[in-house]
Amino acid sequence: MWQKILCIGLLFPLCAHARVWLGEVTHVSDGDTLWIKPGRGVAPRKVRLLGLDAPELCQAGGMAARAALQALVAKQPVQVSVDFQDSYGRDLARLQVDGRDVGATLVGAGHAWSSRWRGSAGPYAVQEASAKAAGLGLFADPAAELPRDFRKRHGPCQTGR
């Protein structure tokens, strides 16, 4: 019995809630990547939105996705819930502005796809289905290509930041 308790105690930190902090957006790189300054005297951190995949800047809908993200976060404090870091050192996080989930808003407006992984439709599948049904944003084009497929064929766009 004590072994089970010890095992649960050791695993608990791995299951703990995301690290949450407030910040100000300093730059939007594309439709799912931005730089957020956590506070005074702290350098901005590169953050990748978790749960969605926006088109590459050089892909159809890419510039509109970046503009939509900029409009959502401009001059607003954002709440950042970091779940992980990726292999590029970016925080993988969910953002909220005025209590709204930024990822859900972007996908629901047709500016990004819900992330798919191992057969899962992703966390924003309902918003994606709604945007598709309404023909919003990139879903107005029946030939819209998932960013991961686009990157496989063309490689990533070079953004410089």
TORPA-4810 file (N, C-alpha, C, O; in nm, 3 decimals):
<nodes>
NODE_1_0.082_-0.119_0.000_0.000_0.000_0.000_0.087_0.127_0.000_0.060_0.220_-0.076_M
NODE_2_0.190_0.130_0.085_0.276_0.248_0.092_0.347_0.273_-0.039_0.378_0.388_-0.070_W
NODE_3_0.373_0.166_-0.118_0.438_0.184_-0.249_0.346_0.260_-0.344_0.392_0.344_-0.422_Q
NODE_4_0.217_0.231_-0.338_0.121_0.303_-0.423_0.116_0.451_-0.383_0.112_0.539_-0.469_K
NODE_5_0.115_0.475_-0.253_0.111_0.614_-0.206_0.236_0.688_-0.249_0.228_0.803_-0.293_I
NODE_6_0.352_0.625_-0.237_0.477_0.686_-0.281_0.475_0.714_-0.430_0.516_0.822_-0.474_L
NODE_7_0.426_0.619_-0.507_0.419_0.636_-0.653_0.328_0.753_-0.689_0.362_0.834_-0.775_C
NODE_8_0.213_0.763_-0.624_0.120_0.873_-0.651_0.185_1.006_-0.613_0.173_1.105_-0.685_I
NODE_9_0.255_1.007_-0.500_0.324_1.129_-0.455_0.431_1.173_-0.553_0.450_1.293_-0.573_G
NODE_10_0.501_1.079_-0.613_0.606_1.114_-0.709_0.547_1.161_-0.841_0.606_1.246_-0.908_L
NODE_11_0.432_1.108_-0.879_0.370_1.146_-1.006_0.290_1.274_-0.996_0.268_1.340_-1.098_L
NODE_12_0.247_1.314_-0.877_0.164_1.432_-0.861_0.223_1.556_-0.925_0.149_1.627_-0.994_F
NODE_13_0.353_1.587_-0.908_0.407_1.708_-0.972_0.394_1.704_-1.124_0.381_1.809_-1.187_P
NODE_14_0.396_1.586_-1.183_0.382_1.576_-1.328_0.241_1.608_-1.373_0.219_1.649_-1.487_L
NODE_15_0.146_1.590_-1.284_0.005_1.612_-1.318_-0.045_1.747_-1.266_-0.162_1.780_-1.282_C
NODE_16_0.042_1.823_-1.205_0.001_1.951_-1.147_-0.050_2.045_-1.255_-0.025_2.026_-1.374_A
NODE_17_-0.120_2.146_-1.211_-0.178_2.243_-1.304_-0.069_2.320_-1.379_0.047_2.325_-1.338_H
NODE_18_-0.110_2.377_-1.488_-0.019_2.457_-1.570_0.032_2.577_-1.490_-0.033_2.625_-1.397_A
NODE_19_0.149_2.624_-1.528_0.204_2.747_-1.470_0.131_2.864_-1.536_0.127_2.873_-1.659_R
NODE_20_0.075_2.952_-1.456_-0.007_3.063_-1.507_0.060_3.195_-1.471_0.104_3.216_-1.358_V
NODE_21_0.067_3.285_-1.571_0.121_3.418_-1.548_0.052_3.518_-1.640_-0.011_3.480_-1.739_W
NODE_22_0.064_3.645_-1.606_0.005_3.752_-1.686_0.116_3.822_-1.763_0.230_3.830_-1.717_L
NODE_23_0.082_3.873_-1.879_0.181_3.943_-1.957_0.119_4.034_-2.062_-0.003_4.046_-2.075_G
NODE_24_0.210_4.097_-2.136_0.171_4.188_-2.244_0.236_4.141_-2.372_0.356_4.113_-2.374_E
NODE_25_0.159_4.131_-2.478_0.210_4.086_-2.607_0.296_4.196_-2.667_0.254_4.311_-2.677_V
NODE_26_0.417_4.158_-2.707_0.508_4.255_-2.769_0.520_4.235_-2.919_0.557_4.327_-2.992_T
NODE_27_0.489_4.114_-2.967_0.503_4.085_-3.111_0.421_3.960_-3.144_0.419_3.864_-3.066_H
NODE_28_0.355_3.962_-3.259_0.286_3.843_-3.309_0.360_3.797_-3.434_0.365_3.868_-3.534_V
NODE_29_0.419_3.678_-3.426_0.499_3.626_-3.537_0.411_3.572_-3.649_0.435_3.599_-3.767_S
NODE_30_0.309_3.494_-3.610_0.217_3.436_-3.707_0.087_3.405_-3.634_0.064_3.457_-3.525_D
NODE_31_0.003_3.323_-3.692_-0.129_3.299_-3.634_-0.132_3.214_-3.509_-0.237_3.202_-3.447_G
NODE_32_-0.019_3.156_-3.470_-0.017_3.076_-3.348_0.110_3.092_-3.265_0.135_3.014_-3.173_D
NODE_33_0.191_3.193_-3.297_0.315_3.217_-3.222_0.328_3.366_-3.193_0.308_3.450_-3.281_T
NODE_34_0.361_3.399_-3.067_0.374_3.537_-3.029_0.475_3.550_-2.915_0.515_3.452_-2.853_L
NODE_35_0.515_3.674_-2.891_0.610_3.706_-2.784_0.534_3.780_-2.677_0.461_3.874_-2.706_W
NODE_36_0.551_3.737_-2.551_0.479_3.796_-2.440_0.578_3.833_-2.330_0.660_3.752_-2.288_I
NODE_37_0.567_3.957_-2.285_0.653_4.006_-2.177_0.581_3.983_-2.044_0.474_4.040_-2.020_K
NODE_38_0.639_3.898_-1.956_0.572_3.867_-1.829_0.565_3.983_-1.730_0.471_3.988_-1.651_P
NODE_39_0.659_4.074_-1.732_0.656_4.184_-1.637_0.775_4.276_-1.657_0.858_4.254_-1.744_G
NODE_40_0.781_4.378_-1.575_0.891_4.475_-1.586_1.025_4.407_-1.562_1.040_4.325_-1.472_R
NODE_41_1.121_4.443_-1.645_1.255_4.390_-1.628_1.273_4.246_-1.671_1.381_4.190_-1.655_G
NODE_42_1.169_4.187_-1.726_1.177_4.047_-1.771_1.167_4.047_-1.923_1.082_4.114_-1.981_V
NODE_43_1.254_3.971_-1.987_1.255_3.964_-2.133_1.129_3.893_-2.184_1.079_3.802_-2.118_A
NODE_44_1.078_3.934_-2.301_0.963_3.864_-2.359_0.995_3.717_-2.385_1.108_3.681_-2.415_P
NODE_45_0.892_3.634_-2.373_0.904_3.490_-2.395_0.829_3.453_-2.523_0.721_3.506_-2.550_R
NODE_46_0.886_3.363_-2.599_0.821_3.313_-2.720_0.719_3.207_-2.679_0.752_3.111_-2.610_K
NODE_47_0.594_3.226_-2.722_0.484_3.138_-2.683_0.416_3.085_-2.808_0.386_3.161_-2.900_V
NODE_48_0.392_2.956_-2.810_0.317_2.890_-2.918_0.184_2.849_-2.859_0.178_2.785_-2.755_R
NODE_49_0.074_2.888_-2.927_-0.059_2.853_-2.878_-0.080_2.702_-2.886_-0.055_2.640_-2.990_L
NODE_50_-0.125_2.645_-2.778_-0.148_2.503_-2.767_-0.288_2.469_-2.814_-0.384_2.540_-2.783_L
NODE_51_-0.300_2.360_-2.889_-0.432_2.311_-2.927_-0.481_2.353_-3.063_-0.591_2.317_-3.105_G
NODE_52_-0.398_2.431_-3.135_-0.441_2.473_-3.269_-0.320_2.480_-3.361_-0.206_2.480_-3.316_L
NODE_53_-0.349_2.486_-3.489_-0.244_2.502_-3.590_-0.294_2.601_-3.693_-0.388_2.573_-3.768_D
NODE_54_-0.230_2.717_-3.698_-0.267_2.823_-3.792_-0.186_2.807_-3.920_-0.078_2.748_-3.918_A
NODE_55_-0.237_2.858_-4.031_-0.162_2.850_-4.156_-0.028_2.922_-4.147_-0.014_3.019_-4.072_P
NODE_56_0.068_2.874_-4.221_0.197_2.941_-4.233_0.174_3.078_-4.296_0.078_3.096_-4.370_E
NODE_57_0.260_3.175_-4.268_0.243_3.309_-4.324_0.239_3.308_-4.477_0.164_3.385_-4.537_L
NODE_58_0.318_3.222_-4.539_0.323_3.217_-4.685_0.214_3.126_-4.742_0.208_3.105_-4.863_C
NODE_59_0.130_3.073_-4.657_0.020_2.986_-4.698_-0.109_3.069_-4.704_-0.121_3.169_-4.632_Q
NODE_60_-0.203_3.028_-4.787_-0.331_3.098_-4.793_-0.393_3.104_-4.654_-0.403_3.001_-4.586_A
NODE_61_-0.433_3.222_-4.611_-0.493_3.242_-4.481_-0.393_3.275_-4.371_-0.433_3.308_-4.259_G
NODE_62_-0.265_3.266_-4.400_-0.162_3.290_-4.299_-0.158_3.432_-4.249_-0.151_3.456_-4.128_G
NODE_63_-0.163_3.527_-4.339_-0.159_3.669_-4.299_-0.287_3.707_-4.224_-0.283_3.784_-4.128_M
NODE_64_-0.400_3.653_-4.268_-0.527_3.681_-4.199_-0.527_3.622_-4.058_-0.580_3.683_-3.966_A
NODE_65_-0.467_3.505_-4.042_-0.458_3.442_-3.909_-0.373_3.528_-3.816_-0.409_3.548_-3.700_A
NODE_66_-0.260_3.578_-3.866_-0.175_3.665_-3.783_-0.250_3.793_-3.746_-0.246_3.836_-3.631_R
NODE_67_-0.319_3.852_-3.843_-0.394_3.975_-3.816_-0.505_3.950_-3.713_-0.531_4.035_-3.627_A
NODE_68_-0.571_3.835_-3.721_-0.677_3.802_-3.625_-0.620_3.787_-3.484_-0.680_3.834_-3.388_A
NODE_69_-0.505_3.721_-3.473_-0.441_3.706_-3.342_-0.398_3.842_-3.288_-0.416_3.872_-3.170_L
NODE_70_-0.340_3.925_-3.375_-0.300_4.060_-3.333_-0.419_4.138_-3.280_-0.410_4.204_-3.176_Q
NODE_71_-0.531_4.131_-3.351_-0.650_4.205_-3.310_-0.704_4.157_-3.174_-0.754_4.237_-3.095_A
NODE_72_-0.692_4.027_-3.148_-0.742_3.972_-3.022_-0.659_4.013_-2.901_-0.712_4.032_-2.792_L
NODE_73_-0.528_4.026_-2.921_-0.439_4.047_-2.806_-0.381_4.188_-2.796_-0.312_4.219_-2.698_V
NODE_74_-0.406_4.274_-2.894_-0.347_4.407_-2.897_-0.386_4.489_-2.775_-0.504_4.501_-2.742_A
NODE_75_-0.284_4.545_-2.709_-0.304_4.638_-2.597_-0.392_4.580_-2.487_-0.465_4.654_-2.420_K
NODE_76_-0.385_4.449_-2.468_-0.464_4.383_-2.365_-0.372_4.297_-2.279_-0.279_4.236_-2.331_Q
NODE_77_-0.397_4.291_-2.150_-0.322_4.194_-2.069_-0.371_4.053_-2.105_-0.490_4.031_-2.124_P
NODE_78_-0.277_3.961_-2.113_-0.313_3.822_-2.146_-0.276_3.732_-2.029_-0.175_3.753_-1.962_V
NODE_79_-0.359_3.633_-2.009_-0.329_3.530_-1.909_-0.271_3.411_-1.985_-0.333_3.361_-2.079_Q
NODE_80_-0.154_3.367_-1.945_-0.082_3.261_-2.013_-0.080_3.138_-1.922_-0.033_3.146_-1.808_V
NODE_81_-0.130_3.026_-1.971_-0.127_2.900_-1.897_-0.034_2.806_-1.971_-0.072_2.746_-2.072_S
NODE_82_0.089_2.793_-1.921_0.192_2.713_-1.988_0.178_2.567_-1.944_0.179_2.536_-1.825_V
NODE_83_0.164_2.479_-2.043_0.155_2.337_-2.015_0.289_2.266_-2.036_0.324_2.176_-1.959_D
NODE_84_0.363_2.307_-2.139_0.487_2.240_-2.175_0.580_2.340_-2.243_0.543_2.455_-2.266_F
NODE_85_0.701_2.294_-2.274_0.790_2.365_-2.365_0.820_2.270_-2.479_0.834_2.149_-2.459_Q
NODE_86_0.830_2.325_-2.600_0.861_2.239_-2.714_1.012_2.232_-2.737_1.090_2.292_-2.663_D
NODE_87_1.051_2.158_-2.838_1.194_2.137_-2.866_1.264_2.265_-2.912_1.386_2.270_-2.916_S
NODE_88_1.187_2.369_-2.947_1.244_2.498_-2.987_1.256_2.594_-2.869_1.299_2.708_-2.887_Y
NODE_89_1.217_2.550_-2.749_1.224_2.634_-2.631_1.105_2.726_-2.613_1.105_2.811_-2.523_G
NODE_90_1.004_2.712_-2.697_0.884_2.795_-2.682_0.794_2.737_-2.573_0.785_2.616_-2.556_R
NODE_91_0.728_2.826_-2.500_0.624_2.782_-2.408_0.503_2.740_-2.492_0.461_2.815_-2.581_D
NODE_92_0.448_2.624_-2.466_0.323_2.580_-2.529_0.213_2.614_-2.430_0.209_2.559_-2.319_L
NODE_93_0.125_2.703_-2.470_0.033_2.760_-2.372_-0.104_2.790_-2.431_-0.122_2.800_-2.552_A
NODE_94_-0.197_2.805_-2.340_-0.330_2.857_-2.374_-0.333_3.001_-2.326_-0.278_3.034_-2.221_R
NODE_95_-0.397_3.086_-2.404_-0.408_3.228_-2.369_-0.553_3.264_-2.344_-0.645_3.210_-2.406_L
NODE_96_-0.571_3.357_-2.251_-0.702_3.414_-2.230_-0.690_3.566_-2.229_-0.596_3.622_-2.173_Q
NODE_97_-0.787_3.630_-2.291_-0.800_3.775_-2.289_-0.943_3.805_-2.246_-1.038_3.759_-2.309_V
NODE_98_-0.957_3.881_-2.140_-1.091_3.912_-2.085_-1.174_3.786_-2.063_-1.295_3.786_-2.086_D
NODE_99_-1.109_3.678_-2.018_-1.180_3.553_-1.991_-1.212_3.469_-2.113_-1.270_3.362_-2.101_G
NODE_100_-1.173_3.517_-2.231_-1.198_3.441_-2.356_-1.076_3.359_-2.391_-0.962_3.406_-2.381_R
NODE_101_-1.099_3.235_-2.433_-0.993_3.148_-2.479_-0.954_3.192_-2.620_-1.034_3.182_-2.713_D
NODE_102_-0.833_3.241_-2.636_-0.786_3.294_-2.765_-0.786_3.185_-2.871_-0.826_3.210_-2.985_V
NODE_103_-0.742_3.064_-2.837_-0.740_2.954_-2.933_-0.878_2.920_-2.983_-0.898_2.902_-3.103_G
NODE_104_-0.973_2.909_-2.893_-1.112_2.879_-2.932_-1.167_2.987_-3.023_-1.239_2.958_-3.119_A
NODE_105_-1.134_3.111_-2.994_-1.181_3.223_-3.075_-1.123_3.217_-3.216_-1.195_3.236_-3.314_T
NODE_106_-0.992_3.190_-3.226_-0.927_3.182_-3.358_-0.984_3.068_-3.442_-1.016_3.087_-3.559_L
NODE_107_-0.995_2.951_-3.382_-1.048_2.835_-3.456_-1.194_2.858_-3.492_-1.236_2.828_-3.604_V
NODE_108_-1.272_2.911_-3.399_-1.414_2.936_-3.424_-1.440_3.038_-3.533_-1.546_3.038_-3.595_G
NODE_109_-1.343_3.127_-3.556_-1.356_3.227_-3.664_-1.297_3.178_-3.795_-1.300_3.249_-3.896_A
NODE_110_-1.242_3.056_-3.795_-1.188_3.000_-3.918_-1.045_3.043_-3.950_-1.005_3.042_-4.066_G
NODE_111_-0.969_3.081_-3.849_-0.830_3.123_-3.871_-0.727_3.016_-3.838_-0.607_3.037_-3.856_H
NODE_112_-0.773_2.901_-3.791_-0.681_2.792_-3.756_-0.760_2.662_-3.745_-0.883_2.662_-3.735_A
NODE_113_-0.685_2.553_-3.747_-0.742_2.421_-3.727_-0.720_2.378_-3.582_-0.623_2.419_-3.519_W
NODE_114_-0.809_2.297_-3.531_-0.785_2.232_-3.403_-0.672_2.131_-3.423_-0.671_2.059_-3.523_S
NODE_115_-0.579_2.126_-3.330_-0.465_2.033_-3.343_-0.514_1.889_-3.345_-0.601_1.850_-3.267_S
NODE_116_-0.456_1.812_-3.436_-0.488_1.671_-3.444_-0.366_1.593_-3.401_-0.253_1.626_-3.437_R
NODE_117_-0.390_1.488_-3.324_-0.279_1.407_-3.279_-0.330_1.268_-3.247_-0.422_1.251_-3.167_W
NODE_118_-0.269_1.170_-3.310_-0.303_1.028_-3.286_-0.453_1.002_-3.296_-0.511_0.937_-3.209_R
NODE_119_-0.516_1.053_-3.400_-0.657_1.027_-3.423_-0.753_1.117_-3.348_-0.874_1.109_-3.369_G
NODE_120_-0.702_1.202_-3.260_-0.788_1.294_-3.187_-0.821_1.414_-3.275_-0.737_1.462_-3.351_S
NODE_121_-0.943_1.462_-3.264_-0.984_1.581_-3.340_-0.935_1.709_-3.274_-0.949_1.817_-3.331_A
NODE_122_-0.879_1.698_-3.155_-0.820_1.813_-3.087_-0.916_1.885_-2.996_-1.036_1.859_-2.997_G
NODE_123_-0.862_1.977_-2.917_-0.942_2.046_-2.815_-1.043_2.145_-2.870_-1.139_2.181_-2.801_P
NODE_124_-1.024_2.189_-2.993_-1.115_2.288_-3.051_-1.195_2.229_-3.168_-1.229_2.300_-3.262_Y
NODE_125_-1.223_2.100_-3.160_-1.296_2.031_-3.267_-1.436_2.090_-3.288_-1.482_2.103_-3.401_A
NODE_126_-1.502_2.125_-3.180_-1.638_2.182_-3.191_-1.633_2.317_-3.262_-1.716_2.344_-3.349_V
NODE_127_-1.537_2.400_-3.226_-1.522_2.531_-3.290_-1.486_2.515_-3.437_-1.535_2.590_-3.522_Q
NODE_128_-1.399_2.418_-3.468_-1.362_2.395_-3.608_-1.482_2.349_-3.689_-1.504_2.397_-3.800_E
NODE_129_-1.559_2.257_-3.636_-1.678_2.208_-3.707_-1.776_2.321_-3.734_-1.836_2.328_-3.841_A
NODE_130_-1.793_2.408_-3.636_-1.883_2.522_-3.652_-1.833_2.618_-3.760_-1.911_2.665_-3.843_S
NODE_131_-1.702_2.647_-3.759_-1.644_2.736_-3.860_-1.655_2.675_-3.999_-1.682_2.746_-4.096_A
NODE_132_-1.633_2.545_-4.010_-1.645_2.477_-4.140_-1.789_2.484_-4.190_-1.812_2.515_-4.307_K
NODE_133_-1.884_2.455_-4.102_-2.025_2.457_-4.142_-2.068_2.595_-4.191_-2.151_2.607_-4.281_A
NODE_134_-2.011_2.699_-4.131_-2.045_2.837_-4.169_-1.958_2.890_-4.283_-1.982_2.999_-4.334_A
NODE_135_-1.856_2.812_-4.323_-1.765_2.856_-4.430_-1.685_2.978_-4.391_-1.661_3.066_-4.474_G
NODE_136_-1.643_2.985_-4.266_-1.569_3.102_-4.218_-1.420_3.091_-4.248_-1.362_2.983_-4.249_L
NODE_137_-1.358_3.207_-4.273_-1.213_3.216_-4.288_-1.156_3.116_-4.387_-1.203_3.107_-4.501_G
NODE_138_-1.055_3.042_-4.343_-0.989_2.949_-4.435_-1.080_2.834_-4.475_-1.053_2.766_-4.573_L
NODE_139_-1.189_2.811_-4.401_-1.282_2.704_-4.435_-1.376_2.742_-4.548_-1.458_2.661_-4.591_F
NODE_140_-1.367_2.866_-4.597_-1.443_2.906_-4.715_-1.384_2.840_-4.840_-1.451_2.827_-4.942_A
NODE_141_-1.258_2.798_-4.830_-1.189_2.731_-4.941_-1.191_2.580_-4.917_-1.126_2.532_-4.824_D
NODE_142_-1.265_2.504_-4.998_-1.271_2.359_-4.977_-1.135_2.291_-4.993_-1.116_2.178_-4.946_P
NODE_143_-1.041_2.357_-5.058_-0.908_2.298_-5.078_-0.807_2.346_-4.974_-0.687_2.324_-4.990_A
NODE_144_-0.853_2.411_-4.867_-0.761_2.459_-4.763_-0.679_2.341_-4.712_-0.732_2.233_-4.686_A
NODE_145_-0.549_2.366_-4.697_-0.456_2.260_-4.661_-0.408_2.276_-4.517_-0.371_2.385_-4.475_E
NODE_146_-0.408_2.166_-4.444_-0.357_2.169_-4.307_-0.213_2.218_-4.309_-0.135_2.178_-4.396_L
NODE_147_-0.176_2.303_-4.215_-0.039_2.355_-4.211_0.068_2.247_-4.208_0.173_2.262_-4.270_P
NODE_148_0.044_2.139_-4.135_0.145_2.032_-4.130_0.168_1.971_-4.268_0.280_1.935_-4.302_R
NODE_149_0.061_1.958_-4.348_0.075_1.906_-4.484_0.148_2.007_-4.572_0.232_1.970_-4.654_D
NODE_150_0.114_2.134_-4.555_0.180_2.241_-4.629_0.331_2.241_-4.599_0.412_2.250_-4.691_F
NODE_151_0.367_2.230_-4.471_0.509_2.229_-4.431_0.582_2.108_-4.488_0.699_2.118_-4.525_R
NODE_152_0.514_1.995_-4.496_0.577_1.875_-4.554_0.612_1.898_-4.701_0.716_1.854_-4.748_K
NODE_153_0.523_1.967_-4.771_0.543_1.989_-4.915_0.635_2.107_-4.945_0.713_2.103_-5.039_R
NODE_154_0.626_2.214_-4.864_0.698_2.337_-4.895_0.801_2.379_-4.791_0.882_2.468_-4.818_H
NODE_155_0.800_2.317_-4.675_0.884_2.362_-4.565_0.819_2.480_-4.497_0.718_2.532_-4.544_G
NODE_156_0.876_2.523_-4.384_0.815_2.637_-4.312_0.851_2.770_-4.380_0.951_2.781_-4.450_P
NODE_157_0.767_2.868_-4.357_0.800_3.004_-4.403_0.908_3.058_-4.312_0.917_3.019_-4.196_C
NODE_158_0.989_3.145_-4.364_1.093_3.209_-4.282_1.037_3.341_-4.232_1.007_3.431_-4.311_Q
NODE_159_1.021_3.354_-4.099_0.962_3.475_-4.043_1.067_3.569_-3.983_1.040_3.688_-3.967_T
NODE_160_1.184_3.518_-3.952_1.286_3.602_-3.893_1.275_3.619_-3.744_1.373_3.659_-3.680_G
NODE_161_1.160_3.592_-3.685_1.142_3.603_-3.540_1.063_3.488_-3.493_1.035_3.477_-3.373_R
</nodes>
